[in-house]
Amino acid sequence: MSGFDFTIPVLVVLVLVVLFAGVKTVPQGYNYTIERFGRYTRTLAPGLNLIVPFFDRIGAKLNMMEQVLNVPTQEVITKDNANIAVDGIAFYQILNAPQAAYQVSGLQNAILNLTMTNIRTVMGSMVLDELLSNRDTINDRLLRVVDEAAHSWGIKMTRVEIKDINPPQDLLDSMGRQMKAERDKRAVVLEAEGTRAAQILRAEGLKQAQILEAEGKREASYREAEGRERLAEAEAKATELVSAAITAGNVQALNYFVAQKYTEAFGKFATSPNQKVILMPMEASSLIGSLGGIGAIAREVFGDNAPASPTAPTTPPTRGRTVPGTGSTNS
């Protein structure tokens, strides 16, 4: 074998080694920094890239996806001297690979310490009640402060969250008693307000009922007065007609009017609930005679079709007649 035959395979192998050294594949979601003689020159994007073999080398492989960093539990003293244990979680994303690689040493450790320090600063400036009720405000303040401090590192803080806030057990017991007292007070206040509202509604209902009752009585009185007025008008009209008839010389009209009043008075006297025995102070024939006069007037007015008047008895009853064998008199 000659020397030429030996050189060809060596050259082929050398070319292949150079090609493999100059071709770099970057996976999706990562960026590689390239250094030439120890100095940063450029950044390789995801995909197939070519570098100068033996002169360029990969400096840092940076994950450009959003990453999660757990913040361990730490003790925090609040503004009102309450000692609490707090932990959290931080989300960040590298936006500038060269800055993240060369502006800070130990990127995750730097972000972790920065977040823990600001948690103590922000939460230490607040009282315990504010910490427990304003967690969103604390998260916003932490995110703003940490993102501003880490901006020069080429990263973006997307979220900083407080996971747990654990006060001491004795403080939890005191908070439980306070909450129970507040709820008891609220229950008493609500019960008192309900009682007051019920009394107001009951008084309003009673007032409305009295108003309606008064309006009903007023309407009834008005109707009754109107009825009496109409009756009086009718009575006056009848009296006027009778007076006109008497003036014209018709004495039967006067007899009709007197008989009518007599009959009405006698009917009311007979239907009295307190009177059981009726003692006639006058002869019964007077009433029959009055009825006969009414019948005569009716025949004169209506003609022969008017009903006949009752016939008077031939023998009027005697007053004070003695009943034989009893010694009493009939009335």
C-alpha positions as CSV (number, residue, x, y, z in Angstrom):
1,M,0.0,0.0,0.0
2,S,1.4,3.4,-1.0
3,G,1.3,6.6,1.0
4,F,-1.3,8.1,-1.2
5,D,-3.8,5.3,-0.5
6,F,-3.3,5.9,3.2
7,T,-3.8,9.7,3.0
8,I,-7.2,9.5,1.3
9,P,-9.1,7.8,4.1
10,V,-7.4,10.2,6.6
11,L,-8.6,13.2,4.7
12,V,-12.1,11.8,4.4
13,V,-12.2,11.2,8.1
14,L,-10.9,14.7,8.8
15,V,-13.5,16.3,6.6
16,L,-16.3,14.4,8.3
17,V,-15.0,15.5,11.7
18,V,-14.8,19.1,10.6
19,L,-18.4,18.9,9.2
20,F,-19.7,17.4,12.4
21,A,-17.9,20.0,14.5
22,G,-19.3,22.8,12.4
23,V,-23.0,21.7,12.3
24,K,-25.1,22.3,15.4
25,T,-28.7,21.4,16.0
26,V,-30.7,23.5,18.5
27,P,-34.0,22.0,19.8
28,Q,-37.2,24.0,19.9
29,G,-37.5,26.2,23.0
30,Y,-33.8,26.7,23.5
31,N,-31.1,29.2,22.5
32,Y,-27.4,28.5,22.4
33,T,-24.7,31.2,22.8
34,I,-21.6,31.0,20.7
35,E,-18.2,32.0,22.0
36,R,-15.1,32.5,19.9
37,F,-11.9,32.3,21.9
38,G,-14.0,32.8,25.0
39,R,-15.9,35.9,23.8
40,Y,-19.6,35.9,22.9
41,T,-20.3,36.3,19.2
42,R,-23.9,35.3,18.5
43,T,-26.9,33.2,19.5
44,L,-28.1,30.1,17.8
45,A,-31.8,29.8,17.2
46,P,-33.7,26.5,17.2
47,G,-32.9,24.4,14.1
48,L,-29.8,23.6,12.1
49,N,-26.9,26.0,12.5
50,L,-23.3,26.2,11.2
51,I,-20.3,27.4,13.2
52,V,-16.6,27.7,12.6
53,P,-15.1,24.4,13.8
54,F,-12.3,24.6,16.4
55,F,-12.7,28.4,16.7
56,D,-16.3,28.7,17.9
57,R,-17.8,26.7,20.7
58,I,-21.2,26.6,22.5
59,G,-21.1,28.8,25.6
60,A,-24.6,28.4,27.3
61,K,-27.7,26.4,26.6
62,L,-30.6,28.5,27.8
63,N,-34.3,27.3,28.1
64,M,-36.4,30.1,26.6
65,M,-39.7,28.6,27.8
66,E,-41.6,29.8,30.8
67,Q,-40.2,28.2,33.9
68,V,-41.5,27.6,37.5
69,L,-39.4,28.3,40.6
70,N,-40.6,27.2,44.0
71,V,-40.0,29.7,46.9
72,P,-39.3,27.7,50.1
73,T,-41.0,28.5,53.4
74,Q,-39.5,31.4,55.4
75,E,-40.4,33.3,58.5
76,V,-41.8,36.8,58.2
77,I,-42.6,39.3,61.0
78,T,-45.5,41.5,60.1
79,K,-46.0,45.2,61.0
80,D,-48.0,44.3,64.1
81,N,-45.3,41.8,65.3
82,A,-47.0,38.6,64.2
83,N,-44.6,35.8,63.3
84,I,-45.9,33.9,60.3
85,A,-44.5,31.2,57.9
86,V,-44.8,32.0,54.2
87,D,-44.0,30.2,51.0
88,G,-44.7,30.9,47.3
89,I,-44.1,30.2,43.7
90,A,-42.5,32.3,40.9
91,F,-42.9,32.1,37.1
92,Y,-40.3,33.6,34.8
93,Q,-39.2,33.5,31.1
94,I,-35.9,34.3,29.5
95,L,-36.3,36.9,26.8
96,N,-32.6,37.8,26.1
97,A,-30.2,34.8,26.1
98,P,-26.9,36.7,26.2
99,Q,-28.0,38.8,29.2
100,A,-29.3,35.8,31.0
101,A,-26.0,34.0,30.4
102,Y,-23.5,36.7,31.0
103,Q,-25.2,39.4,33.2
104,V,-25.8,37.2,36.3
105,S,-24.1,34.1,37.7
106,G,-26.6,31.4,38.8
107,L,-29.8,32.7,37.3
108,Q,-32.3,30.6,39.2
109,N,-30.5,31.2,42.5
110,A,-30.5,34.9,41.9
111,I,-34.2,35.0,41.1
112,L,-35.0,32.8,44.2
113,N,-33.1,35.1,46.6
114,L,-34.6,38.2,45.0
115,T,-38.1,36.9,45.4
116,M,-37.6,35.8,49.1
117,T,-36.1,39.2,50.0
118,N,-39.0,41.1,48.5
119,I,-41.5,38.8,50.1
120,R,-40.1,39.7,53.5
121,T,-40.0,43.4,52.6
122,V,-43.6,43.6,51.2
123,M,-45.3,41.4,53.8
124,G,-43.3,42.9,56.7
125,S,-44.8,46.3,55.9
126,M,-48.4,45.1,56.4
127,V,-50.4,44.0,59.4
128,L,-51.7,40.4,59.7
129,D,-55.3,41.2,58.8
130,E,-54.2,42.8,55.5
131,L,-52.0,39.9,54.7
132,L,-54.9,37.4,55.1
133,S,-57.4,39.5,53.1
134,N,-55.3,41.2,50.5
135,R,-53.3,38.4,48.9
136,D,-53.9,39.7,45.4
137,T,-52.4,43.1,46.4
138,I,-49.4,41.4,47.8
139,N,-48.9,39.3,44.6
140,D,-49.1,42.4,42.4
141,R,-46.6,44.3,44.5
142,L,-44.2,41.4,44.5
143,L,-44.5,40.9,40.7
144,R,-43.8,44.6,40.0
145,V,-40.8,44.8,42.3
146,V,-39.1,41.5,41.3
147,D,-39.7,42.1,37.6
148,E,-38.2,45.5,37.7
149,A,-35.1,44.2,39.5
150,A,-34.7,41.2,37.2
151,H,-35.2,43.2,34.0
152,S,-31.5,43.8,33.5
153,W,-30.9,40.0,33.5
154,G,-32.9,39.6,30.3
155,I,-35.8,37.8,32.0
156,K,-39.5,38.5,32.4
157,M,-41.3,37.7,35.7
158,T,-44.7,36.6,34.6
159,R,-46.2,35.8,38.0
160,V,-45.3,35.7,41.7
161,E,-47.8,34.0,44.0
162,I,-48.0,33.5,47.7
163,K,-49.1,29.9,48.3
164,D,-49.5,29.6,52.1
165,I,-49.6,32.0,55.0
166,N,-49.4,30.0,58.3
167,P,-49.8,32.0,61.6
168,P,-49.0,30.4,64.9
169,Q,-51.6,28.1,66.5
170,D,-52.3,30.5,69.4
171,L,-52.9,33.3,67.0
172,L,-55.3,31.1,65.0
173,D,-57.2,30.3,68.1
174,S,-57.5,34.0,68.9
175,M,-58.7,34.7,65.3
176,G,-61.3,31.9,65.7
177,R,-62.7,33.5,68.8
178,Q,-62.8,36.9,67.2
179,M,-64.6,35.6,64.2
180,K,-67.1,33.8,66.4
181,A,-67.8,37.0,68.3
182,E,-68.2,39.0,65.1
183,R,-70.6,36.4,63.7
184,D,-72.6,36.4,67.0
185,K,-72.8,40.2,66.9
186,R,-73.9,40.2,63.3
187,A,-76.6,37.6,64.1
188,V,-78.0,39.7,66.9
189,V,-78.0,42.8,64.7
190,L,-79.7,41.0,61.9
191,E,-82.3,39.6,64.3
192,A,-83.0,43.1,65.7
193,E,-83.3,44.5,62.2
194,G,-85.7,41.7,61.3
195,T,-87.9,42.4,64.4
196,R,-87.9,46.1,63.6
197,A,-88.9,45.5,60.0
198,A,-91.7,43.1,61.1
199,Q,-93.0,45.6,63.5
200,I,-92.9,48.4,60.9
201,L,-94.7,46.2,58.4
202,R,-97.3,45.2,61.0
203,A,-97.9,48.9,61.9
204,E,-98.2,49.8,58.3
205,G,-100.7,47.0,57.7
206,L,-102.7,48.1,60.8
207,K,-102.6,51.7,59.6
208,Q,-103.7,50.7,56.1
209,A,-106.6,48.6,57.5
210,Q,-107.7,51.5,59.7
211,I,-107.6,53.9,56.8
212,L,-109.6,51.5,54.6
213,E,-112.1,51.0,57.4
214,A,-112.5,54.7,57.9
215,E,-113.0,55.2,54.2
216,G,-115.6,52.4,54.2
217,K,-117.4,54.0,57.1
218,R,-117.3,57.4,55.4
219,E,-118.6,55.9,52.2
220,A,-121.4,54.1,54.1
221,S,-122.3,57.3,55.9
222,Y,-122.3,59.1,52.6
223,R,-124.6,56.5,51.1
224,E,-126.8,56.5,54.1
225,A,-127.1,60.2,54.1
226,E,-127.8,60.2,50.4
227,G,-130.5,57.6,51.0
228,R,-132.1,59.6,53.8
229,E,-131.9,62.7,51.5
230,R,-133.7,60.8,48.7
231,L,-136.3,59.5,51.2
232,A,-136.9,63.0,52.6
233,E,-137.2,64.3,49.0
234,A,-139.8,61.5,48.3
235,E,-141.6,62.3,51.5
236,A,-141.6,66.0,50.7
237,K,-142.9,65.3,47.2
238,A,-145.7,63.1,48.6
239,T,-146.6,65.7,51.2
240,E,-146.6,68.3,48.5
241,L,-149.0,66.2,46.4
242,V,-151.3,65.5,49.3
243,S,-151.3,69.2,50.2
244,A,-152.1,70.1,46.6
245,A,-155.0,67.5,46.6
246,I,-156.4,68.9,49.8
247,T,-156.1,72.4,48.5
248,A,-158.1,71.2,45.4
249,G,-160.8,70.0,47.8
250,N,-160.0,66.3,47.7
251,V,-160.5,65.2,51.4
252,Q,-159.8,61.5,50.5
253,A,-156.2,62.4,49.9
254,L,-155.8,63.6,53.5
255,N,-157.5,60.4,54.7
256,Y,-155.1,58.3,52.6
257,F,-152.1,60.1,54.0
258,V,-153.3,59.8,57.6
259,A,-154.2,56.1,57.1
260,Q,-150.8,55.3,55.6
261,K,-149.0,56.9,58.5
262,Y,-151.2,55.2,61.0
263,T,-150.7,51.8,59.4
264,E,-146.9,52.3,59.4
265,A,-146.8,53.3,63.0
266,F,-149.0,50.4,64.0
267,G,-146.8,48.0,62.1
268,K,-143.7,49.2,63.9
269,F,-145.4,48.9,67.2
270,A,-146.5,45.4,66.5
271,T,-143.1,44.2,65.4
272,S,-141.2,45.5,68.5
273,P,-139.0,42.8,69.9
274,N,-139.8,43.9,73.5
275,Q,-143.6,43.8,73.2
276,K,-145.3,40.4,73.5
277,V,-148.8,41.5,74.5
278,I,-150.5,44.3,72.5
279,L,-153.1,46.3,74.4
280,M,-155.2,48.3,71.9
281,P,-155.9,51.8,73.2
282,M,-158.4,52.3,70.5
283,E,-161.2,50.4,68.8
284,A,-160.1,48.0,66.1
285,S,-162.8,49.3,63.8
286,S,-160.9,52.5,63.4
287,L,-158.0,50.7,61.7
288,I,-160.5,48.8,59.5
289,G,-162.2,52.0,58.7
290,S,-158.9,53.5,57.7
291,L,-158.2,50.6,55.4
292,G,-161.7,51.0,53.9
293,G,-160.8,54.7,53.2
294,I,-157.6,53.6,51.5
295,G,-159.5,51.2,49.3
296,A,-162.0,53.9,48.3
297,I,-159.2,56.2,47.3
298,A,-157.5,53.5,45.3
299,R,-160.8,52.8,43.4
300,E,-161.1,56.5,42.6
301,V,-157.5,56.6,41.3
302,F,-157.3,53.3,39.5
303,G,-161.0,52.7,38.6
304,D,-163.0,49.5,39.1
305,N,-159.9,47.2,38.7
306,A,-158.6,48.3,42.2
307,P,-158.9,45.7,44.9
308,A,-161.9,45.9,47.2
309,S,-161.4,47.3,50.7
310,P,-161.9,45.0,53.7
311,T,-165.5,44.9,55.0
312,A,-165.9,46.3,58.5
313,P,-167.5,44.0,61.1
314,T,-171.2,44.6,61.8
315,T,-170.7,44.3,65.5
316,P,-167.7,46.2,66.9
317,P,-165.9,44.5,69.7
318,T,-166.7,45.8,73.1
319,R,-164.1,47.0,75.5
320,G,-164.0,45.8,79.0
321,R,-166.4,42.9,78.5
322,T,-166.4,40.5,81.4
323,V,-165.8,36.8,80.6
324,P,-168.2,34.6,82.6
325,G,-166.7,32.4,85.2
326,T,-163.2,34.1,85.2
327,G,-163.8,37.4,86.8
328,S,-161.4,39.1,84.2
329,T,-162.0,41.4,81.3
330,N,-160.8,41.1,77.7
331,S,-159.0,44.0,76.1
